[in-house]
Amino acid sequence: MHRVSKIFHPADSMLQKTKNTFGSKNQSLLIDYGLMKPLDKGTYYYLPILQRSINKTSALIKRFMHKIDAQEITIPNLTATEFWKKSGRYDDYQSELFQLKDRNDKMLLLGPTFEEVITHMMKFGQNIGEKQMPIRLYQIGNKFRDENARYGLLRCREFLMKDLYTFDMDKESSTQTYEEVNEIYDKFFKFLGIPFKKVEADAQQMGGNLSHEYHYLTPIGEQKLQECSVCNETSVNSTETGDSECPKCKSNRVEKCSGIEVGHTFLLGDTYTKRQKAHYLKGNKPVPMQMGCYGIGVTRLIGAAIEKLSTDSHLRWPFPIAPFSVCIVPPEKRSKAFNAASHYLDEIHNQLNSIPTLHDSILVDDRIRVTVGDRFRDARRLGIPLVVIIGKKASEPENPQFELHFIQEEKECYLSFNDLIAEITKYTQEKLKED
């Protein structure tokens, strides 16, 4: 049983929200409520409640990766600088690289991205034949970039990211893979339940010829976009001043907006594989593989979701990645309901915890010397989607009723024990239903 009294969240105050001095809701709320703490500029301790959301997000991404037969690997973070010089990207990225020397004066860097390294690994698979293609490999790991850190989880110097790298035999099959991965990305972002925009992007920096970005529209988004009121197309706004035009329908009836990039897909062709000699055998002839790379910023996604859904004083999460799905608030020790209704706590917890989609996602606020009202306000501020209150009506002998709050929808109802379990089960199934 997860108990509030045992969870480490060193907040300045769980009952008072200080003024937002960080410029972003995710940074302000996560720090103030004890979900993360800064170590240095752009680096953070992720504390237990936030770590649960990170774990859920990672598990969800893995589930969708496995739908396209992607296999999980681990890529070393510490890599040789020479790979970047061979690919020609060292000069362009040098200002963002964390570099160091080992005891033999060999130049190393902490990986900001891994196209060079994964291609180097594929170079050693010279016996890969046509029957083994396509190859789809992904990892979820930390990345490091020496950039202007700001806005909490949106722009860190160390961050968690999912990278998928695909290798195909030819341009036709790599394009099919690109479309398949984009389709699973569409399903993943729809499953999270937050409106998003998919836009065609510039692939030149990565060396490819086709690219798309996934964005949450928020005022603090760094990517300048535009929405067309004629064809509803969203595109990158490449002009700072003057009239803009929708590339799809050529209308100038566009409205500027800002987006936070949470996902990116690239079709790279043989840009990296040809240089690194990463080949497969077509018959007995070595042929460069056709490559794609596909990213989702795990921690950035969480920060962007909080930025999109939260108020200035209340955290809100997409249901699938909320740290906890349900919070149960038992009676206050001084109340009349304490002796009459406290036994329902274990019954409700055990029933809900036995539901597969809710297992290990139930939080109990066991601070029984704190008023029910204060504990409910804390649950609301933390953004727990469902809150069950065992209050005065639960102590009625004839027809005990339990208070159920839907935090995101801002509604509440009183239900019997069986109806309570049924309603939470139904709500959870709807929120976790895949198209």
Residue pairs with C-beta under 8 A, 6 or more apart in sequence:
1 349
1 362
1 364
2 324
2 360
2 362
2 363
2 364
3 363
3 364
3 365
3 366
4 363
4 364
4 365
4 366
4 367
4 375
4 378
5 366
5 367
7 48
7 49
8 47
8 48
9 33
9 34
9 35
9 47
9 48
9 49
10 34
10 37
10 47
11 32
11 33
11 34
12 18
12 32
12 34
14 33
14 34
14 378
14 381
15 374
15 377
15 378
17 29
17 32
17 312
17 313
17 381
18 28
18 32
20 28
20 312
21 28
22 28
22 31
22 151
22 152
23 150
23 151
23 220
24 150
24 151
24 152
24 154
24 220
24 303
24 307
25 306
25 307
25 310
25 311
25 312
26 151
26 152
26 153
26 154
26 302
26 303
26 304
26 306
26 307
26 310
27 151
27 152
27 153
27 303
28 152
28 312
29 35
29 306
29 310
29 313
29 314
29 315
30 36
30 50
30 152
30 153
30 303
30 306
30 315
31 37
31 38
31 152
33 315
33 381
33 382
34 47
34 49
35 46
35 47
35 49
35 50
36 44
36 45
36 46
36 47
36 50
36 152
36 153
37 44
37 45
37 47
38 44
38 45
39 45
41 149
41 157
42 147
42 149
42 155
42 156
42 157
42 158
43 149
43 156
43 157
43 158
44 152
44 153
44 156
46 54
46 299
49 323
49 324
49 382
50 302
50 323
52 323
52 324
53 302
53 317
53 321
53 322
53 323
54 160
54 298
54 299
54 302
56 320
56 321
56 322
56 323
57 298
57 301
57 302
57 321
58 140
58 160
58 162
58 298
60 188
60 191
60 320
60 321
61 140
61 162
61 188
61 296
61 298
62 72
62 140
64 184
64 187
64 188
64 191
65 72
65 138
65 162
65 164
65 184
67 184
68 136
68 180
68 181
68 184
69 136
70 136
70 137
70 138
70 164
71 136
71 137
71 138
72 137
72 138
72 139
72 140
73 137
73 138
73 139
74 139
74 141
75 111
75 114
75 117
75 118
75 121
75 139
75 141
75 163
76 111
76 117
77 110
77 111
77 141
77 142
77 143
77 144
78 108
78 109
78 110
78 111
79 108
79 109
79 111
79 114
79 116
79 117
80 106
80 107
80 108
80 109
81 90
81 97
81 99
81 107
81 108
81 109
82 107
83 116
83 117
83 120
84 90
84 93
84 97
84 109
84 116
86 116
86 275
86 276
87 115
87 116
87 272
87 275
87 276
88 275
89 116
89 207
90 97
92 205
93 112
95 146
96 112
96 145
96 146
96 147
97 109
97 110
97 112
97 145
97 146
98 109
98 110
98 112
98 144
98 145
98 146
99 107
99 108
99 109
100 107
100 108
100 109
100 110
101 107
101 108
102 108
110 144
111 117
111 143
111 144
112 143
112 144
112 145
113 143
113 163
113 295
114 139
114 163
114 165
115 165
115 206
115 268
115 272
115 291
115 293
116 272
116 276
118 137
118 165
119 272
119 273
119 275
119 276
119 278
119 291
120 276
120 278
122 128
122 135
122 167
122 273
122 276
122 278
122 289
123 276
123 277
123 278
123 279
125 278
125 280
126 279
126 281
126 286
127 281
128 135
128 279
128 280
128 281
129 280
129 281
130 169
130 280
130 281
130 282
132 280
133 167
133 168
133 169
133 173
133 280
133 289
134 166
134 167
134 168
134 169
134 173
134 174
134 177
135 166
135 167
135 289
136 164
136 165
136 166
136 167
136 177
137 164
137 165
137 166
138 162
138 163
138 164
138 165
139 162
139 163
140 160
140 161
140 162
140 163
140 298
141 160
141 161
141 163
142 158
142 159
142 160
142 161
143 158
143 159
143 160
143 161
144 157
144 158
145 157
145 159
146 157
147 155
147 157
148 155
149 155
149 156
149 157
151 220
151 303
152 303
153 159
153 299
153 300
153 302
153 303
153 304
153 306
154 220
154 222
154 260
154 300
154 303
154 304
154 307
155 222
156 299
156 300
159 297
159 298
159 299
159 300
160 297
160 298
160 299
161 295
161 296
161 297
161 298
161 299
161 300
162 295
162 296
162 297
162 298
163 293
163 294
163 295
164 181
164 292
164 293
164 294
164 295
165 291
165 292
165 293
165 294
166 174
166 177
166 178
166 181
166 291
166 292
166 293
166 294
167 273
167 278
167 280
167 289
167 290
167 291
168 174
168 176
168 177
168 289
168 290
168 291
168 292
169 280
169 282
169 287
169 289
169 290
170 290
171 269
171 290
173 290
174 267
174 269
174 290
174 291
174 292
175 210
175 267
177 292
178 210
178 265
178 267
178 292
181 265
181 292
181 294
182 198
182 212
182 265
185 214
185 263
185 265
185 294
185 296
186 198
187 434
187 435
188 296
189 196
189 214
189 262
189 263
190 435
191 320
191 434
191 435
192 305
192 318
192 320
192 321
193 318
193 319
193 320
193 431
194 216
194 305
194 308
194 309
194 318
195 216
195 217
196 214
196 215
196 216
196 262
197 214
197 215
197 216
197 217
197 225
197 227
197 234
197 259
198 212
198 213
198 214
198 215
198 234
199 212
199 213
199 215
199 225
199 234
199 235
199 236
199 259
200 211
200 212
200 235
200 236
200 247
201 211
201 212
201 213
201 236
201 264
202 211
202 236
203 209
203 210
203 211
203 266
203 267
203 268
206 266
206 268
206 271
206 293
207 268
207 269
207 271
207 272
208 266
208 267
208 268
208 269
208 271
208 292
209 267
209 269
210 266
210 267
211 264
211 265
211 266
211 267
212 264
212 265
213 223
213 236
213 259
213 261
213 263
213 264
214 261
214 262
214 263
214 264
215 221
215 223
215 225
215 234
215 259
215 260
215 261
215 262
216 259
216 260
216 262
216 304
216 305
216 307
216 308
217 225
217 257
217 258
217 259
217 260
217 308
218 258
218 259
218 260
218 304
218 307
218 308
219 258
220 258
220 260
220 307
221 257
221 258
221 259
221 260
221 261
222 258
222 260
222 261
223 236
223 258
223 259
223 260
223 261
224 236
224 237
224 240
224 256
224 258
225 234
225 235
225 236
225 237
225 256
225 257
225 258
225 259
226 234
226 235
226 236
226 237
226 244
226 246
226 254
226 255
226 256
226 257
227 233
227 234
227 254
227 255
227 257
228 234
228 235
228 246
228 248
228 249
228 251
228 253
228 254
229 251
229 253
229 254
229 255
230 246
230 249
230 251
230 253
231 246
231 248
231 249
231 251
233 246
233 247
233 248
233 249
234 257
235 246
235 247
235 248
237 244
237 254
237 256
243 252
244 252
244 254
244 256
245 251
245 252
245 254
246 252
246 253
246 254
260 300
260 304
260 307
260 308
261 297
261 300
262 296
262 297
262 300
262 301
262 304
263 294
263 295
263 296
263 297
263 301
264 294
264 295
265 292
265 293
265 294
265 295
266 292
266 293
266 294
267 292
268 290
268 291
268 292
268 293
269 290
269 291
270 288
270 289
270 290
270 291
271 291
272 278
272 291
273 279
273 288
273 289
273 290
273 291
274 288
277 286
277 288
278 288
278 289
278 291
279 286
279 287
279 288
279 289
280 286
280 287
280 289
281 287
302 321
305 317
305 318
305 321
306 315
306 316
306 317
309 316
309 317
309 318
309 408
310 316
310 383
313 381
314 380
314 381
314 383
315 381
315 382
315 383
316 383
316 407
316 408
317 323
317 383
317 385
319 325
319 385
319 408
319 428
319 431
319 432
320 431
320 432
322 361
322 383
322 384
322 385
323 382
323 384
324 361
324 362
324 363
324 384
325 357
325 358
325 361
325 362
325 384
325 385
325 386
325 428
326 352
326 358
326 361
326 362
326 363
326 384
326 385
326 386
326 387
326 388
326 424
327 362
327 363
327 364
327 365
327 379
327 382
327 384
327 386
327 387
327 388
328 345
328 348
328 349
328 352
328 362
328 363
328 364
328 365
328 387
328 388
328 390
329 365
329 372
329 375
329 376
329 379
329 387
329 388
329 389
329 390
330 341
330 342
330 344
330 345
330 364
330 365
330 366
330 368
330 390
331 337
331 338
331 341
331 342
331 368
331 372
331 390
331 391
331 394
331 395
332 338
332 368
332 369
332 370
332 371
332 372
333 368
333 369
334 369
335 372
335 392
336 392
336 395
337 390
337 391
337 392
337 394
337 395
338 368
340 394
340 395
341 390
341 391
341 394
341 395
341 400
342 390
344 390
344 394
344 400
344 402
344 417
345 364
345 390
347 417
348 388
348 390
348 402
348 417
348 420
348 421
349 362
349 364
351 421
352 358
352 362
352 421
352 424
353 359
353 360
353 362
355 424
355 425
355 428
357 428
357 429
357 432
358 424
358 428
363 379
363 384
365 375
365 378
365 379
367 375
372 389
372 391
376 387
376 389
376 405
379 387
379 407
380 387
380 405
380 407
383 407
384 407
385 406
385 407
385 408
385 431
386 404
386 405
386 406
386 407
386 424
386 427
387 404
387 405
387 407
388 402
388 403
388 404
388 405
388 420
388 424
389 402
389 403
389 404
389 405
390 402
390 403
391 402
391 403
393 400
393 401
393 402
393 403
393 414
394 400
394 401
394 402
399 416
400 416
400 417
401 414
401 415
401 416
402 414
402 415
402 416
402 417
402 420
403 412
403 413
403 414
404 412
404 413
404 414
404 415
404 420
404 423
404 424
405 411
405 412
406 412
406 427
413 423
415 423
